[in-house]
C-alpha cells in the first residue's frame, strides 16, 4: 500500500547543520573554505554565468534566421492514402473531392506505403519511389506545373 512505503535503509540522511559552533563540526568557516567570493553571504551567481565571458545567449544572433521567399510548400499524399480510392484516373481536383487533400497547395505524391491498384495520376510533384511504385503497379504519373 502507498501509506506503508518508506525509503531504503541508509538512503536518507539528515542534513548537516553548518555554522552552529565548532563543537558541532561545522563551525568557523562552515565548510566554505577561507575568504573569497564563495565564502561570503549572497555569493550565489546565476547558473548561466560563464566567468565573465560573453554569455551564450548574448553571442547568439539578435534576429532569427532567414525565410526563403521562393520556398514551394506542397501538400503531401502517400501511396498508403491512395489505397482508399478505387483504381482509375485522378487529378488534383478529384483528389480534393475524395478528401485526400484539403488545402489549395500544390500536391506531391510520396512513396510511403504500397500501391496494388492501377492509377493514372496528375499531380504537381512525385518522389522517385512513388513514381516507381505506381508504374510497377501498371499506372502512370503526370507532373503538372
Protein Blocks (a to p, Z undefined) as FASTA:
>chain_A
ZZlgccdehkaccdddehiajklopghjnonagehjklpghkaccfkbgghpacfklmpc
fbgcjddfkbccdddddfklmmmpccddddfklmmmnopafbfcdcdddfedcdfbdcdd
ddfbdcfklmmmmmmnopacdddZZ
